Each structure stands twice: as structure tokens, then as C-alpha cells.
């Protein structure tokens, strides 16, 4: 799959090599070896893979919602004056 934003010309992957690669992959079956973490420690570690900064964590999401609600209330209050 090509990236539509990437405008560089890439040489197409030759059919011959695609077939060879497909045969090799079917022979080695890498999907049977990549099983993921098995221990509780490993599972806990990989559960944090997507976490970068915590700005979308539950507590911050709730805080942001509360602040937005307060801001809307203040705006309505000012309009009523």
C-alpha cells in the first residue's frame, strides 16, 4: 500500500520477488511465533505501548469535560446579565 501524501516515485516490487517472498513466508509462518506476552508482567508492560503523554487519560478527559461545562455556564450567565 502506498502513501498518497508521498509523491516520490518508487520502483514497483517485481512479481518474481513477490512470489518468492510469499513462498518463504508460508514456509516460515511467522504468525505462529508472534504470540505476544505470556506473563502478567509482560502484559502489564505492553498495555502501556500506546501511552505517550496521558493527556487523554480518564482523569484528564473528565476534568476537560467539567471545565468545558463550567465555561458554558459562565457564558450563559454573562449573556443573562
PDB file with SEQRES, HELIX, SHEET and CRYST1 records, atoms N, CA, C and O in Angstrom:
SEQRES   1 A   81  UNK UNK UNK UNK UNK UNK UNK UNK UNK UNK UNK UNK UNK          
SEQRES   2 A   81  UNK UNK UNK UNK UNK UNK UNK UNK UNK UNK UNK UNK UNK          
SEQRES   3 A   81  UNK UNK UNK UNK UNK UNK UNK UNK UNK UNK UNK UNK UNK          
SEQRES   4 A   81  UNK UNK UNK UNK UNK UNK UNK UNK UNK UNK UNK UNK UNK          
SEQRES   5 A   81  UNK UNK UNK UNK UNK UNK UNK UNK UNK UNK UNK UNK UNK          
SEQRES   6 A   81  UNK UNK UNK UNK UNK UNK UNK UNK UNK UNK UNK UNK UNK          
SEQRES   7 A   81  UNK UNK UNK                                                  
HELIX    1 AA1 UNK A   15  UNK A   28  1                                  14    
HELIX    2 AA2 UNK A   30  UNK A   32  5                                   3    
HELIX    3 AA3 UNK A   40  UNK A   46  1                                   7    
HELIX    4 AA4 UNK A   58  UNK A   80  1                                  23    
CRYST1    1.000    1.000    1.000  90.00  90.00  90.00 P 1           1          
ATOM      1  N   UNK A   1       0.853  -1.177   0.000  1.00  0.00           N  
ATOM      2  CA  UNK A   1       0.000   0.000   0.000  1.00  0.00           C  
ATOM      3  C   UNK A   1       0.894   1.233   0.000  1.00  0.00           C  
ATOM      4  O   UNK A   1       1.839   1.324   0.783  1.00  0.00           O  
ATOM      5  N   UNK A   2       0.597   2.160  -0.862  1.00  0.00           N  
ATOM      6  CA  UNK A   2       1.408   3.368  -0.952  1.00  0.00           C  
ATOM      7  C   UNK A   2       0.739   4.510  -0.211  1.00  0.00           C  
ATOM      8  O   UNK A   2      -0.482   4.547  -0.054  1.00  0.00           O  
ATOM      9  N   UNK A   3       1.550   5.421   0.230  1.00  0.00           N  
ATOM     10  CA  UNK A   3       1.064   6.592   0.938  1.00  0.00           C  
ATOM     11  C   UNK A   3       0.732   7.669  -0.091  1.00  0.00           C  
ATOM     12  O   UNK A   3       1.624   8.095  -0.825  1.00  0.00           O  
ATOM     13  N   UNK A   4      -0.529   8.127  -0.173  1.00  0.00           N  
ATOM     14  CA  UNK A   4      -0.889   9.131  -1.174  1.00  0.00           C  
ATOM     15  C   UNK A   4      -0.197  10.471  -0.955  1.00  0.00           C  
ATOM     16  O   UNK A   4      -0.075  11.256  -1.895  1.00  0.00           O  
ATOM     17  N   UNK A   5       0.260  10.751   0.270  1.00  0.00           N  
ATOM     18  CA  UNK A   5       0.947  12.015   0.541  1.00  0.00           C  
ATOM     19  C   UNK A   5       2.397  11.984   0.073  1.00  0.00           C  
ATOM     20  O   UNK A   5       3.008  13.031  -0.145  1.00  0.00           O  
ATOM     21  N   UNK A   6       2.943  10.785  -0.080  1.00  0.00           N  
ATOM     22  CA  UNK A   6       4.328  10.642  -0.502  1.00  0.00           C  
ATOM     23  C   UNK A   6       4.375  10.692  -2.026  1.00  0.00           C  
ATOM     24  O   UNK A   6       3.889   9.780  -2.695  1.00  0.00           O  
ATOM     25  N   UNK A   7       4.956  11.751  -2.571  1.00  0.00           N  
ATOM     26  CA  UNK A   7       4.959  11.964  -4.020  1.00  0.00           C  
ATOM     27  C   UNK A   7       6.177  11.356  -4.717  1.00  0.00           C  
ATOM     28  O   UNK A   7       6.306  11.458  -5.937  1.00  0.00           O  
ATOM     29  N   UNK A   8       7.069  10.726  -3.954  1.00  0.00           N  
ATOM     30  CA  UNK A   8       8.261  10.161  -4.579  1.00  0.00           C  
ATOM     31  C   UNK A   8       7.886   8.929  -5.392  1.00  0.00           C  
ATOM     32  O   UNK A   8       6.976   8.181  -5.035  1.00  0.00           O  
ATOM     33  N   UNK A   9       8.597   8.739  -6.478  1.00  0.00           N  
ATOM     34  CA  UNK A   9       8.353   7.584  -7.339  1.00  0.00           C  
ATOM     35  C   UNK A   9       9.107   6.394  -6.765  1.00  0.00           C  
ATOM     36  O   UNK A   9      10.303   6.479  -6.484  1.00  0.00           O  
ATOM     37  N   UNK A  10       8.410   5.306  -6.599  1.00  0.00           N  
ATOM     38  CA  UNK A  10       9.053   4.091  -6.119  1.00  0.00           C  
ATOM     39  C   UNK A  10       8.997   3.041  -7.205  1.00  0.00           C  
ATOM     40  O   UNK A  10       8.012   2.913  -7.933  1.00  0.00           O  
ATOM     41  N   UNK A  11      10.063   2.307  -7.293  1.00  0.00           N  
ATOM     42  CA  UNK A  11      10.102   1.238  -8.272  1.00  0.00           C  
ATOM     43  C   UNK A  11       9.166   0.132  -7.790  1.00  0.00           C  
ATOM     44  O   UNK A  11       9.235  -0.262  -6.626  1.00  0.00           O  
ATOM     45  N   UNK A  12       8.299  -0.373  -8.654  1.00  0.00           N  
ATOM     46  CA  UNK A  12       7.379  -1.427  -8.215  1.00  0.00           C  
ATOM     47  C   UNK A  12       8.136  -2.708  -7.845  1.00  0.00           C  
ATOM     48  O   UNK A  12       9.163  -3.030  -8.442  1.00  0.00           O  
ATOM     49  N   UNK A  13       7.622  -3.414  -6.872  1.00  0.00           N  
ATOM     50  CA  UNK A  13       8.231  -4.667  -6.427  1.00  0.00           C  
ATOM     51  C   UNK A  13       7.972  -5.723  -7.499  1.00  0.00           C  
ATOM     52  O   UNK A  13       6.814  -6.001  -7.808  1.00  0.00           O  
ATOM     53  N   UNK A  14       9.007  -6.313  -8.068  1.00  0.00           N  
ATOM     54  CA  UNK A  14       8.821  -7.268  -9.167  1.00  0.00           C  
ATOM     55  C   UNK A  14       7.990  -8.481  -8.754  1.00  0.00           C  
ATOM     56  O   UNK A  14       8.120  -8.979  -7.636  1.00  0.00           O  
ATOM     57  N   UNK A  15       7.150  -8.947  -9.649  1.00  0.00           N  
ATOM     58  CA  UNK A  15       6.270 -10.091  -9.412  1.00  0.00           C  
ATOM     59  C   UNK A  15       7.071 -11.314  -8.976  1.00  0.00           C  
ATOM     60  O   UNK A  15       6.638 -12.062  -8.100  1.00  0.00           O  
ATOM     61  N   UNK A  16       8.223 -11.514  -9.579  1.00  0.00           N  
ATOM     62  CA  UNK A  16       9.069 -12.672  -9.262  1.00  0.00           C  
ATOM     63  C   UNK A  16       9.418 -12.682  -7.771  1.00  0.00           C  
ATOM     64  O   UNK A  16       9.336 -13.719  -7.112  1.00  0.00           O  
ATOM     65  N   UNK A  17       9.804 -11.523  -7.254  1.00  0.00           N  
ATOM     66  CA  UNK A  17      10.188 -11.435  -5.851  1.00  0.00           C  
ATOM     67  C   UNK A  17       8.978 -11.546  -4.925  1.00  0.00           C  
ATOM     68  O   UNK A  17       9.089 -12.064  -3.814  1.00  0.00           O  
ATOM     69  N   UNK A  18       7.830 -11.063  -5.379  1.00  0.00           N  
ATOM     70  CA  UNK A  18       6.609 -11.196  -4.578  1.00  0.00           C  
ATOM     71  C   UNK A  18       6.284 -12.663  -4.357  1.00  0.00           C  
ATOM     72  O   UNK A  18       5.948 -13.077  -3.247  1.00  0.00           O  
ATOM     73  N   UNK A  19       6.387 -13.453  -5.436  1.00  0.00           N  
ATOM     74  CA  UNK A  19       6.080 -14.883  -5.342  1.00  0.00           C  
ATOM     75  C   UNK A  19       7.085 -15.593  -4.438  1.00  0.00           C  
ATOM     76  O   UNK A  19       6.706 -16.423  -3.611  1.00  0.00           O  
ATOM     77  N   UNK A  20       8.371 -15.263  -4.599  1.00  0.00           N  
ATOM     78  CA  UNK A  20       9.400 -15.879  -3.757  1.00  0.00           C  
ATOM     79  C   UNK A  20       9.168 -15.537  -2.287  1.00  0.00           C  
ATOM     80  O   UNK A  20       9.292 -16.395  -1.412  1.00  0.00           O  
ATOM     81  N   UNK A  21       8.836 -14.294  -2.031  1.00  0.00           N  
ATOM     82  CA  UNK A  21       8.600 -13.834  -0.659  1.00  0.00           C  
ATOM     83  C   UNK A  21       7.382 -14.535  -0.058  1.00  0.00           C  
ATOM     84  O   UNK A  21       7.394 -14.925   1.109  1.00  0.00           O  
ATOM     85  N   UNK A  22       6.329 -14.691  -0.866  1.00  0.00           N  
ATOM     86  CA  UNK A  22       5.117 -15.358  -0.392  1.00  0.00           C  
ATOM     87  C   UNK A  22       5.414 -16.811  -0.015  1.00  0.00           C  
ATOM     88  O   UNK A  22       4.924 -17.305   1.000  1.00  0.00           O  
ATOM     89  N   UNK A  23       6.214 -17.487  -0.833  1.00  0.00           N  
ATOM     90  CA  UNK A  23       6.577 -18.882  -0.551  1.00  0.00           C  
ATOM     91  C   UNK A  23       7.379 -18.959   0.745  1.00  0.00           C  
ATOM     92  O   UNK A  23       7.123 -19.816   1.591  1.00  0.00           O  
ATOM     93  N   UNK A  24       8.347 -18.063   0.895  1.00  0.00           N  
ATOM     94  CA  UNK A  24       9.180 -18.046   2.094  1.00  0.00           C  
ATOM     95  C   UNK A  24       8.341 -17.793   3.347  1.00  0.00           C  
ATOM     96  O   UNK A  24       8.531 -18.452   4.369  1.00  0.00           O  
ATOM     97  N   UNK A  25       7.432 -16.855   3.267  1.00  0.00           N  
ATOM     98  CA  UNK A  25       6.599 -16.524   4.425  1.00  0.00           C  
ATOM     99  C   UNK A  25       5.682 -17.686   4.782  1.00  0.00           C  
ATOM    100  O   UNK A  25       5.486 -17.984   5.960  1.00  0.00           O  
ATOM    101  N   UNK A  26       5.116 -18.346   3.769  1.00  0.00           N  
ATOM    102  CA  UNK A  26       4.265 -19.506   4.054  1.00  0.00           C  
ATOM    103  C   UNK A  26       5.070 -20.646   4.667  1.00  0.00           C  
ATOM    104  O   UNK A  26       4.543 -21.438   5.448  1.00  0.00           O  
ATOM    105  N   UNK A  27       6.340 -20.723   4.312  1.00  0.00           N  
ATOM    106  CA  UNK A  27       7.204 -21.777   4.842  1.00  0.00           C  
ATOM    107  C   UNK A  27       7.582 -21.506   6.297  1.00  0.00           C  
ATOM    108  O   UNK A  27       7.533 -22.415   7.126  1.00  0.00           O  
ATOM    109  N   UNK A  28       7.955 -20.275   6.614  1.00  0.00           N  
ATOM    110  CA  UNK A  28       8.402 -19.954   7.973  1.00  0.00           C  
ATOM    111  C   UNK A  28       7.248 -19.686   8.938  1.00  0.00           C  
ATOM    112  O   UNK A  28       7.412 -19.848  10.147  1.00  0.00           O  
ATOM    113  N   UNK A  29       6.098 -19.284   8.430  1.00  0.00           N  
ATOM    114  CA  UNK A  29       4.889 -19.000   9.225  1.00  0.00           C  
ATOM    115  C   UNK A  29       5.188 -18.119  10.448  1.00  0.00           C  
ATOM    116  O   UNK A  29       5.029 -18.567  11.584  1.00  0.00           O  
ATOM    117  N   UNK A  30       5.614 -16.884  10.222  1.00  0.00           N  
ATOM    118  CA  UNK A  30       5.972 -16.020  11.358  1.00  0.00           C  
ATOM    119  C   UNK A  30       4.800 -15.744  12.299  1.00  0.00           C  
ATOM    120  O   UNK A  30       5.023 -15.444  13.471  1.00  0.00           O  
ATOM    121  N   UNK A  31       3.576 -15.837  11.823  1.00  0.00           N  
ATOM    122  CA  UNK A  31       2.411 -15.561  12.669  1.00  0.00           C  
ATOM    123  C   UNK A  31       2.259 -16.606  13.765  1.00  0.00           C  
ATOM    124  O   UNK A  31       1.587 -16.351  14.764  1.00  0.00           O  
ATOM    125  N   UNK A  32       2.869 -17.780  13.600  1.00  0.00           N  
ATOM    126  CA  UNK A  32       2.786 -18.799  14.645  1.00  0.00           C  
ATOM    127  C   UNK A  32       3.767 -18.526  15.786  1.00  0.00           C  
ATOM    128  O   UNK A  32       3.605 -19.061  16.883  1.00  0.00           O  
ATOM    129  N   UNK A  33       4.770 -17.709  15.539  1.00  0.00           N  
ATOM    130  CA  UNK A  33       5.785 -17.437  16.549  1.00  0.00           C  
ATOM    131  C   UNK A  33       5.529 -16.131  17.296  1.00  0.00           C  
ATOM    132  O   UNK A  33       6.073 -15.931  18.382  1.00  0.00           O  
ATOM    133  N   UNK A  34       4.728 -15.256  16.746  1.00  0.00           N  
ATOM    134  CA  UNK A  34       4.465 -13.969  17.397  1.00  0.00           C  
ATOM    135  C   UNK A  34       3.179 -14.085  18.206  1.00  0.00           C  
ATOM    136  O   UNK A  34       2.094 -13.761  17.722  1.00  0.00           O  
ATOM    137  N   UNK A  35       3.315 -14.547  19.433  1.00  0.00           N  
ATOM    138  CA  UNK A  35       2.143 -14.813  20.260  1.00  0.00           C  
ATOM    139  C   UNK A  35       1.866 -13.715  21.271  1.00  0.00           C  
ATOM    140  O   UNK A  35       0.818 -13.720  21.916  1.00  0.00           O  
ATOM    141  N   UNK A  36       2.781 -12.782  21.418  1.00  0.00           N  
ATOM    142  CA  UNK A  36       2.572 -11.713  22.382  1.00  0.00           C  
ATOM    143  C   UNK A  36       3.041 -12.121  23.769  1.00  0.00           C  
ATOM    144  O   UNK A  36       3.584 -13.211  23.947  1.00  0.00           O  
ATOM    145  N   UNK A  37       2.835 -11.259  24.743  1.00  0.00           N  
ATOM    146  CA  UNK A  37       3.318 -11.533  26.097  1.00  0.00           C  
ATOM    147  C   UNK A  37       2.514 -12.655  26.756  1.00  0.00           C  
ATOM    148  O   UNK A  37       1.313 -12.796  26.527  1.00  0.00           O  
ATOM    149  N   UNK A  38       3.198 -13.442  27.572  1.00  0.00           N  
ATOM    150  CA  UNK A  38       2.538 -14.558  28.250  1.00  0.00           C  
ATOM    151  C   UNK A  38       2.433 -14.327  29.758  1.00  0.00           C  
ATOM    152  O   UNK A  38       1.503 -14.815  30.400  1.00  0.00           O  
ATOM    153  N   UNK A  39       3.384 -13.586  30.319  1.00  0.00           N  
ATOM    154  CA  UNK A  39       3.373 -13.365  31.766  1.00  0.00           C  
ATOM    155  C   UNK A  39       2.562 -12.112  32.096  1.00  0.00           C  
ATOM    156  O   UNK A  39       2.339 -11.254  31.243  1.00  0.00           O  
ATOM    157  N   UNK A  40       2.134 -12.031  33.336  1.00  0.00           N  
ATOM    158  CA  UNK A  40       1.384 -10.851  33.783  1.00  0.00           C  
ATOM    159  C   UNK A  40       2.254  -9.602  33.681  1.00  0.00           C  
ATOM    160  O   UNK A  40       1.775  -8.521  33.339  1.00  0.00           O  
ATOM    161  N   UNK A  41       3.540  -9.769  33.984  1.00  0.00           N  
ATOM    162  CA  UNK A  41       4.469  -8.636  33.901  1.00  0.00           C  
ATOM    163  C   UNK A  41       4.590  -8.143  32.457  1.00  0.00           C  
ATOM    164  O   UNK A  41       4.574  -6.940  32.201  1.00  0.00           O  
ATOM    165  N   UNK A  42       4.711  -9.082  31.524  1.00  0.00           N  
ATOM    166  CA  UNK A  42       4.815  -8.716  30.109  1.00  0.00           C  
ATOM    167  C   UNK A  42       3.547  -8.056  29.603  1.00  0.00           C  
ATOM    168  O   UNK A  42       3.604  -7.091  28.840  1.00  0.00           O  
ATOM    169  N   UNK A  43       2.401  -8.574  30.024  1.00  0.00           N  
ATOM    170  CA  UNK A  43       1.120  -7.994  29.602  1.00  0.00           C  
ATOM    171  C   UNK A  43       0.956  -6.581  30.155  1.00  0.00           C  
ATOM    172  O   UNK A  43       0.447  -5.692  29.473  1.00  0.00           O  
ATOM    173  N   UNK A  44       1.394  -6.384  31.403  1.00  0.00           N  
ATOM    174  CA  UNK A  44       1.317  -5.043  32.000  1.00  0.00           C  
ATOM    175  C   UNK A  44       2.211  -4.072  31.242  1.00  0.00           C  
ATOM    176  O   UNK A  44       1.849  -2.915  31.029  1.00  0.00           O  
ATOM    177  N   UNK A  45       3.374  -4.551  30.840  1.00  0.00           N  
ATOM    178  CA  UNK A  45       4.317  -3.691  30.128  1.00  0.00           C  
ATOM    179  C   UNK A  45       3.774  -3.284  28.762  1.00  0.00           C  
ATOM    180  O   UNK A  45       3.832  -2.109  28.403  1.00  0.00           O  
ATOM    181  N   UNK A  46       3.247  -4.238  27.998  1.00  0.00           N  
ATOM    182  CA  UNK A  46       2.769  -3.901  26.657  1.00  0.00           C  
ATOM    183  C   UNK A  46       1.443  -3.152  26.688  1.00  0.00           C  
ATOM    184  O   UNK A  46       1.058  -2.538  25.693  1.00  0.00           O  
ATOM    185  N   UNK A  47       0.743  -3.196  27.814  1.00  0.00           N  
ATOM    186  CA  UNK A  47      -0.505  -2.437  27.895  1.00  0.00           C  
ATOM    187  C   UNK A  47      -0.236  -0.938  27.840  1.00  0.00           C  
ATOM    188  O   UNK A  47      -1.144  -0.150  27.575  1.00  0.00           O  
ATOM    189  N   UNK A  48       1.018  -0.544  28.092  1.00  0.00           N  
ATOM    190  CA  UNK A  48       1.397   0.867  28.073  1.00  0.00           C  
ATOM    191  C   UNK A  48       1.981   1.303  26.731  1.00  0.00           C  
ATOM    192  O   UNK A  48       2.425   2.443  26.598  1.00  0.00           O  
ATOM    193  N   UNK A  49       1.988   0.412  25.732  1.00  0.00           N  
ATOM    194  CA  UNK A  49       2.605   0.728  24.445  1.00  0.00           C  
ATOM    195  C   UNK A  49       2.028   1.982  23.791  1.00  0.00           C  
ATOM    196  O   UNK A  49       2.776   2.777  23.223  1.00  0.00           O  
ATOM    197  N   UNK A  50       0.734   2.167  23.861  1.00  0.00           N  
ATOM    198  CA  UNK A  50       0.117   3.302  23.199  1.00  0.00           C  
ATOM    199  C   UNK A  50       0.155   4.590  24.004  1.00  0.00           C  
ATOM    200  O   UNK A  50      -0.193   5.652  23.487  1.00  0.00           O  
ATOM    201  N   UNK A  51       0.568   4.514  25.253  1.00  0.00           N  
ATOM    202  CA  UNK A  51       0.565   5.684  26.128  1.00  0.00           C  
ATOM    203  C   UNK A  51       1.782   6.552  25.854  1.00  0.00           C  
ATOM    204  O   UNK A  51       2.917   6.080  25.926  1.00  0.00           O  
ATOM    205  N   UNK A  52       1.548   7.805  25.543  1.00  0.00           N  
ATOM    206  CA  UNK A  52       2.656   8.712  25.276  1.00  0.00           C  
ATOM    207  C   UNK A  52       2.727   9.829  26.308  1.00  0.00           C  
ATOM    208  O   UNK A  52       3.805  10.137  26.816  1.00  0.00           O  
ATOM    209  N   UNK A  53       1.593  10.433  26.618  1.00  0.00           N  
ATOM    210  CA  UNK A  53       1.644  11.598  27.491  1.00  0.00           C  
ATOM    211  C   UNK A  53       0.535  11.622  28.526  1.00  0.00           C  
ATOM    212  O   UNK A  53       0.620  12.410  29.468  1.00  0.00           O  
ATOM    213  N   UNK A  54      -0.478  10.822  28.405  1.00  0.00           N  
ATOM    214  CA  UNK A  54      -1.542  10.774  29.390  1.00  0.00           C  
ATOM    215  C   UNK A  54      -2.580  11.868  29.265  1.00  0.00           C  
ATOM    216  O   UNK A  54      -3.479  11.949  30.102  1.00  0.00           O  
ATOM    217  N   UNK A  55      -2.489  12.717  28.246  1.00  0.00           N  
ATOM    218  CA  UNK A  55      -3.436  13.823  28.093  1.00  0.00           C  
ATOM    219  C   UNK A  55      -4.840  13.326  27.761  1.00  0.00           C  
ATOM    220  O   UNK A  55      -5.810  14.070  27.904  1.00  0.00           O  
ATOM    221  N   UNK A  56      -4.952  12.091  27.323  1.00  0.00           N  
ATOM    222  CA  UNK A  56      -6.269  11.542  27.009  1.00  0.00           C  
ATOM    223  C   UNK A  56      -6.705  10.511  28.047  1.00  0.00           C  
ATOM    224  O   UNK A  56      -7.622   9.726  27.804  1.00  0.00           O  
ATOM    225  N   UNK A  57      -6.051  10.518  29.194  1.00  0.00           N  
ATOM    226  CA  UNK A  57      -6.413   9.578  30.243  1.00  0.00           C  
ATOM    227  C   UNK A  57      -7.779   9.964  30.810  1.00  0.00           C  
ATOM    228  O   UNK A  57      -8.258  11.078  30.598  1.00  0.00           O  
ATOM    229  N   UNK A  58      -8.389   9.043  31.523  1.00  0.00           N  
ATOM    230  CA  UNK A  58      -9.746   9.242  32.024  1.00  0.00           C  
ATOM    231  C   UNK A  58      -9.853  10.489  32.905  1.00  0.00           C  
ATOM    232  O   UNK A  58     -10.791  11.272  32.760  1.00  0.00           O  
ATOM    233  N   UNK A  59      -8.908  10.671  33.803  1.00  0.00           N  
ATOM    234  CA  UNK A  59      -8.989  11.810  34.725  1.00  0.00           C  
ATOM    235  C   UNK A  59      -8.919  13.144  33.978  1.00  0.00           C  
ATOM    236  O   UNK A  59      -9.652  14.077  34.306  1.00  0.00           O  
ATOM    237  N   UNK A  60      -8.045  13.237  32.981  1.00  0.00           N  
ATOM    238  CA  UNK A  60      -7.935  14.485  32.227  1.00  0.00           C  
ATOM    239  C   UNK A  60      -9.144  14.696  31.319  1.00  0.00           C  
ATOM    240  O   UNK A  60      -9.571  15.830  31.105  1.00  0.00           O  
ATOM    241  N   UNK A  61      -9.689  13.616  30.792  1.00  0.00           N  
ATOM    242  CA  UNK A  61     -10.886  13.730  29.960  1.00  0.00           C  
ATOM    243  C   UNK A  61     -12.056  14.249  30.791  1.00  0.00           C  
ATOM    244  O   UNK A  61     -12.803  15.122  30.350  1.00  0.00           O  
ATOM    245  N   UNK A  62     -12.206  13.700  32.002  1.00  0.00           N  
ATOM    246  CA  UNK A  62     -13.283  14.155  32.889  1.00  0.00           C  
ATOM    247  C   UNK A  62     -13.065  15.610  33.318  1.00  0.00           C  
ATOM    248  O   UNK A  62     -14.011  16.395  33.370  1.00  0.00           O  
ATOM    249  N   UNK A  63     -11.831  15.956  33.620  1.00  0.00           N  
ATOM    250  CA  UNK A  63     -11.511  17.329  34.014  1.00  0.00           C  
ATOM    251  C   UNK A  63     -11.809  18.300  32.876  1.00  0.00           C  
ATOM    252  O   UNK A  63     -12.382  19.368  33.093  1.00  0.00           O  
ATOM    253  N   UNK A  64     -11.416  17.921  31.666  1.00  0.00           N  
ATOM    254  CA  UNK A  64     -11.669  18.765  30.497  1.00  0.00           C  
ATOM    255  C   UNK A  64     -13.176  18.959  30.288  1.00  0.00           C  
ATOM    256  O   UNK A  64     -13.625  20.063  29.980  1.00  0.00           O  
ATOM    257  N   UNK A  65     -13.951  17.885  30.456  1.00  0.00           N  
ATOM    258  CA  UNK A  65     -15.404  17.980  30.301  1.00  0.00           C  
ATOM    259  C   UNK A  65     -16.001  18.904  31.364  1.00  0.00           C  
ATOM    260  O   UNK A  65     -16.888  19.704  31.064  1.00  0.00           O  
ATOM    261  N   UNK A  66     -15.517  18.795  32.602  1.00  0.00           N  
ATOM    262  CA  UNK A  66     -16.019  19.652  33.683  1.00  0.00           C  
ATOM    263  C   UNK A  66     -15.683  21.116  33.419  1.00  0.00           C  
ATOM    264  O   UNK A  66     -16.518  21.994  33.636  1.00  0.00           O  
ATOM    265  N   UNK A  67     -14.467  21.381  32.952  1.00  0.00           N  
ATOM    266  CA  UNK A  67     -14.074  22.759  32.651  1.00  0.00           C  
ATOM    267  C   UNK A  67     -14.894  23.335  31.498  1.00  0.00           C  
ATOM    268  O   UNK A  67     -15.272  24.506  31.526  1.00  0.00           O  
ATOM    269  N   UNK A  68     -15.164  22.518  30.492  1.00  0.00           N  
ATOM    270  CA  UNK A  68     -15.991  22.983  29.369  1.00  0.00           C  
ATOM    271  C   UNK A  68     -17.407  23.295  29.838  1.00  0.00           C  
ATOM    272  O   UNK A  68     -18.000  24.289  29.418  1.00  0.00           O  
ATOM    273  N   UNK A  69     -17.951  22.442  30.712  1.00  0.00           N  
ATOM    274  CA  UNK A  69     -19.289  22.681  31.248  1.00  0.00           C  
ATOM    275  C   UNK A  69     -19.313  23.973  32.061  1.00  0.00           C  
ATOM    276  O   UNK A  69     -20.261  24.752  31.964  1.00  0.00           O  
ATOM    277  N   UNK A  70     -18.281  24.200  32.854  1.00  0.00           N  
ATOM    278  CA  UNK A  70     -18.194  25.425  33.646  1.00  0.00           C  
ATOM    279  C   UNK A  70     -18.096  26.647  32.734  1.00  0.00           C  
ATOM    280  O   UNK A  70     -18.723  27.675  32.988  1.00  0.00           O  
ATOM    281  N   UNK A  71     -17.313  26.525  31.688  1.00  0.00           N  
ATOM    282  CA  UNK A  71     -17.160  27.634  30.746  1.00  0.00           C  
ATOM    283  C   UNK A  71     -18.493  27.959  30.064  1.00  0.00           C  
ATOM    284  O   UNK A  71     -18.830  29.128  29.874  1.00  0.00           O  
ATOM    285  N   UNK A  72     -19.249  26.915  29.696  1.00  0.00           N  
ATOM    286  CA  UNK A  72     -20.567  27.145  29.086  1.00  0.00           C  
ATOM    287  C   UNK A  72     -21.508  27.831  30.070  1.00  0.00           C  
ATOM    288  O   UNK A  72     -22.268  28.723  29.694  1.00  0.00           O  
ATOM    289  N   UNK A  73     -21.453  27.410  31.336  1.00  0.00           N  
ATOM    290  CA  UNK A  73     -22.303  28.023  32.364  1.00  0.00           C  
ATOM    291  C   UNK A  73     -21.965  29.499  32.544  1.00  0.00           C  
ATOM    292  O   UNK A  73     -22.862  30.336  32.642  1.00  0.00           O  
ATOM    293  N   UNK A  74     -20.679  29.815  32.589  1.00  0.00           N  
ATOM    294  CA  UNK A  74     -20.262  31.211  32.727  1.00  0.00           C  
ATOM    295  C   UNK A  74     -20.704  32.039  31.526  1.00  0.00           C  
ATOM    296  O   UNK A  74     -21.115  33.191  31.672  1.00  0.00           O  
ATOM    297  N   UNK A  75     -20.619  31.455  30.358  1.00  0.00           N  
ATOM    298  CA  UNK A  75     -21.029  32.160  29.145  1.00  0.00           C  
ATOM    299  C   UNK A  75     -22.531  32.466  29.190  1.00  0.00           C  
ATOM    300  O   UNK A  75     -22.960  33.568  28.848  1.00  0.00           O  
ATOM    301  N   UNK A  76     -23.333  31.462  29.623  1.00  0.00           N  
ATOM    302  CA  UNK A  76     -24.782  31.684  29.740  1.00  0.00           C  
ATOM    303  C   UNK A  76     -25.074  32.742  30.801  1.00  0.00           C  
ATOM    304  O   UNK A  76     -25.952  33.584  30.613  1.00  0.00           O  
ATOM    305  N   UNK A  77     -24.344  32.702  31.911  1.00  0.00           N  
ATOM    306  CA  UNK A  77     -24.534  33.664  32.988  1.00  0.00           C  
ATOM    307  C   UNK A  77     -24.258  35.085  32.496  1.00  0.00           C  
ATOM    308  O   UNK A  77     -25.014  36.010  32.793  1.00  0.00           O  
ATOM    309  N   UNK A  78     -23.168  35.250  31.741  1.00  0.00           N  
ATOM    310  CA  UNK A  78     -22.818  36.578  31.225  1.00  0.00           C  
ATOM    311  C   UNK A  78     -23.856  37.080  30.225  1.00  0.00           C  
ATOM    312  O   UNK A  78     -24.140  38.276  30.173  1.00  0.00           O  
ATOM    313  N   UNK A  79     -24.420  36.179  29.437  1.00  0.00           N  
ATOM    314  CA  UNK A  79     -25.438  36.579  28.462  1.00  0.00           C  
ATOM    315  C   UNK A  79     -26.734  37.003  29.152  1.00  0.00           C  
ATOM    316  O   UNK A  79     -27.468  37.847  28.638  1.00  0.00           O  
ATOM    317  N   UNK A  80     -27.014  36.411  30.326  1.00  0.00           N  
ATOM    318  CA  UNK A  80     -28.240  36.736  31.055  1.00  0.00           C  
ATOM    319  C   UNK A  80     -28.150  38.081  31.776  1.00  0.00           C  
ATOM    320  O   UNK A  80     -29.175  38.657  32.137  1.00  0.00           O  
ATOM    321  N   UNK A  81     -26.932  38.586  31.987  1.00  0.00           N  
ATOM    322  CA  UNK A  81     -26.784  39.861  32.707  1.00  0.00           C  
ATOM    323  C   UNK A  81     -27.302  41.005  31.919  1.00  0.00           C  
ATOM    324  O   UNK A  81     -27.253  42.145  32.381  1.00  0.00           O  
TER     325      UNK A  81                                                      
END                                                                             
